[in-house]
Amino acid sequence: MNKPNLVAAAAALLLAWNAAAQTKWDMPTPYPATNFHTENIARFASEVDKATAGKLKITVHANQSLFKTPEIKRAIQGGQAQIGEVLLAALNNEDPVFGVDNVPFLATSYAEARKLWQVSKPAIEARFAKQGMKVLYAVPWPPQGIYTKKAVGGAADLKGEKIRSYSPQTARLIELLGAQPVTVQAAELAQALATGVVNANITSGATGYDSKSWEQLSHFYDVQAWLPKNVVFVNAKAFDALDKGAQQALVKAAAAAEARGWKVSEEKAKWYLEQLAAKGMKVQAPSAALRADLRRIGETMTADWLKSAGTDGQAIVATYRK
């Protein structure tokens, strides 16, 4: 074989070796590419790529483009994709412990939400591990508020309204308000508002901004009911198949993504509300009557959740309240 052919053969062999050495993962996510959670994930994937010298490449599929939001956890568990993101509270019906950050008024600030995550993380990690998955990190949404088409002075003003729900506990809260919960994923919220599927919404300033809620709704009440978290997790077999260096790079990038995500979430919480106001929405604190109505509902829901969550849930809340 002449020299040019030897060079070509060597290059082809090197290319084949590099292809074989490279691991490619798909990562379905529920939210738009411009959402701060997704932007954080994109940076996380880029940092993993860089830290592993291209040996682990994560392709992010935003806005439920690869799997619909309710399908993502099952897809990761079954190995159809290797890594993904879900809203923890959406899993409450599967296990109430997953919904601890969706208990109304249990944790209403970033400091409280961080403490709740620290005390609940071991139980949540254990549940994912039992199902063949590994938790990498979690990032909170800004505090949740109520979006409406009209002024609301108390819970009675919401009676009969069709309010968007995104988790079992959100649905229960809406029912206790005397309203009708309608499950709508974040990616479909703008259309649901435009077509009248829902005429009110309980969510963060971030989702309200992403869905351009000001086009259909006029009021936002900053009730700060809870700070739900998104969790990023990986199929355990896929993780175990990585070499030690790639595993360490992934875990290190995840820790950085969690720290960055909490910081960005808190920084942008005020900005989102400013944007809603700039678009013409009336952004305001709830009246004393509405706050009192919500607190009463929160007490009922907390008691119900503690019963359903059993000893693990009760231990989490007891430790958190110390």
N, C-alpha and C positions, 0 to 999 in steps of 0.2 A: 504494500500500500504506500503510495507516495505521500509526501509531507502534507499537501493541502487536504488530502482525504483523511489523514490522521488527525489534523486539527479539527476538521468538521466532525469526525466521529467523537472526538473528545468533547467538543462543545455540545453535541447532542446528548452524550452520556451525562454531562454535568447538568444540562437542562432537565433531563429525566430524573436525575437524583434530587435536584431542587424541588421538582414538582411532587416527588414522592415524600420529601421531607416536610413539605408545607401542609398544614392543616387548615381547612376552611370551615368556618362555622356560619350558620344563618341565625340571625337574631330578630325575631318578630317583636314589634312594640306597638302599643295601641294609639299613640299620639302623633300629631303632625311633626314634620322634621324641624319646624320652627319653635316647637314647644321646648321649654328649658330642660325638661327631663330628657328629651330626645337629643338635644344639643349636647348635653352632658354625656349621654351614651355614645354619641359619635366621637367625642373626644376620648372617651374611655377606649373605644375600639382602635382609634389611631395610636394611643399610647401603648396598647398591647402589641400592635403591629410593630411599632418602633422598638419596644423592649425585647421582643423575640426575634428581631432582625427579619421580620416577614415570615417567620415559621408558623405563626398563628394569625390568620386573617379572619376578622369578624365582619360580615356583611349585615348592616342594619336595615331592616325592612320596616319603615315607619308607617304610622296611620293605619294599622291593621291590614296592610297590603299583602302580607304573606298568609296570616291566619287572622280570623275574626277574634276580637278581644276575648270572648269567653273560651276560645279554643287554645289559647297560647300555652297555658300551664300544661294541659294534657299533651300538647304537641312536644313540649320539652321532655316531659316525663316519658313519653313513648319513643323519643329519639328521632322524631320527624324534623326537629330543629334542635340545636345544641344548647342555646342560651336564649333567655327571653326576659320580658318585663311584664309584671301584672300589678294591679292595685290589690294590696293585701286584703282590704276590707271586703272586696268582692267575693272572697273565699269564706266568708263568715258561716254560710250554710253548711259548708264542708266541715268546718271546725271553728267554733266560736272564738278560739284563741287568735285566729287570724284577724278577727275583727276588733281587737282590743283598742286600736287607735281610732275606731269609728264609734266608740261609746260617747254619746253627747256630753260635752263639758267636763270630761275626765281630764283631758290635756288640751288646753286652749292656746298655749304659747309655744314658741320654738324651744324654750328651755324645758318646759314640761314635756313636750313631745320627744325631745332627746332623752330625757330621763325614762320615759315610758318605753322607748325603743331599747334602751340599755337593759331594762329589767325583763322585757318580754322576748328579746332576741334569742336567748338559749332555747326557750320552748318552741319558738317558730322555726329555728334552725333544725331542731330535733324532728319536727313534723315533716319538713321538706326532706330531710335525710331518710326518714322512714319510707318515703315515696320515691327514693332514688334520685334526689336532687340536692344541690348544694347552694345555699344562699351566699351571694357575693356581697351585695350591699343594698341599702335602702335609702330613699330620699323622700322627704315630705312635700306635700302640696301646701300652698298658703292656707291660712284659716278659711273655713267654709262659711259662706253667707247665703242669703236668700235673694233671688232675682224675681221681680214681679212686673206686671203691667200696670199696677195701681199702688196707691199708698196703702200700707198695712199698719194698723195700730195695735193689733193683737191677733191671736191665733184664729179667732172667729172670722177675720177677714180673709183667711185662706181656705175656709170651708168650701169643698166642692171643686177647688182648682185642680187642674191636671198638672202635677209637678214631676219633673224629671227625677228619676231615681237611678243610682249607679251601684247600690249595694243593698243587701238585705236590711241592714240597720237604717239606711237612708229611707228605704220603703216603709219601715215601721214608724219612723218619725213622721213621715208624711201622713200615714194612716191616723196617727194619734193627733195630728193637726186637723183631722176631719177632711183631708184632701185625698186625691186619687193618685197613687204612685204609678208612674209609667217608666219602665226600664228603657233607657236610651244610652248607648255608648257615646263617649266623647266625640268620636269621629263623625257621628250622625246627629249631633245636637243641633247644629245650625239648621239643618233641613227639618228636624222635628219642630223647632220653633217657628220656622217659616211656614210650615204646613198646618200648624195648630195641633200637632200630636201632643204637645205640651204647651202650657201657657205660663209656666213658672219653673224655677230651677233652684236646686240647692247645690252649690259647688263653690269652687275657689274663684278668686279674681283671675287666675291664669286661664282656667277653662272658659270663663266668661269672655275674656279677651280673645282667646283662640277662636271661639264660635261667633264672635261679633254680636254678642247678646244685645247690644244697644240698638241693633236694627229691628228687634221685635219687642224688647222689654225696656222699661223706663226707670225702675227703681232697683237699687242694691242695698240690702240691709246687712251690715257687717256684724253678724251675730257671733262669729268666731266659735262655731260649734265644736270643731275638732280639726286636726291636721292629719289627714290620712296619708299613708306612705305607699309609694311604689317600691316593689322589691325586684331586684335583678338576680337571677338564679341560673344555674347551669345543670345540665344532665350529669349525674355523678360519674357514669361510665365514660362519658366524653372527657370529663375533667381528669379522671384517672388514667386515660390513654395518653395524656400529654406527658412530655418529659418533665423532670423536676424543675428545670429552668423556666419552662413555659408556665407551669403551675404557679411558681413564685411570682413571675411577671404578672400573671392574671390577677392574683390576690393583691399584689401591691397596687396595680392600676385600679382595682375595685375600691381599695381603701382611699385612694386619692379621689376617686369619683364620688364616694360618699361624702367626704369632707367638703369637696367643691360644691356638690349638689345642695347640701344643707345651707351653705353660705349663699349661693345664688338664689335659692328659694326665699330665704329671709330678706335678702336685698331687693328682690323683685316684687315681694308681696305688696309693698306700698306703691311701687311703680304701676302695677296692674290696676289698682284702684284709681290712681291718678289718670290713667288712660281711659278707664270707663267714664270718669267724670268729664274728661276732655271731649269724649264722644257724645256727651249730652245726658248721660245717666245721672240720676240723683243718688249719690253715694252717701249713706248716712248710718249712724248707729241705730240700733233698734230702740223703740220706745220702752219705757219701764214695764208697761203691760205685756208687750211681746216678749221681752226678756224674761219676765216672771213666768209666762206661759211655757216658754221653751225650757226653762229650768225645771219646772214641774214634770214636763215630759221627759227631760233628761234623767231625773231621779227615778222615774218608773222604768226607763230603759236600762239604766245602770243595774238596778235590782234584778231585772229579768236576765240581763247578760251574765251577771255573776252566778245566777242559778244554772244557766245553760252551759257556762264555761267550766263548771266543776272546780275541782281542787286546784288545777293548774292556773285557771283564770283568776280564781280568788287569791292565790298566792302572788300572782303578778301584781294585782291591784293593791294588795296589802303591802308589798314591798315598795311599790311606787308611792304610796301615801305616807310612808314613814318619813 
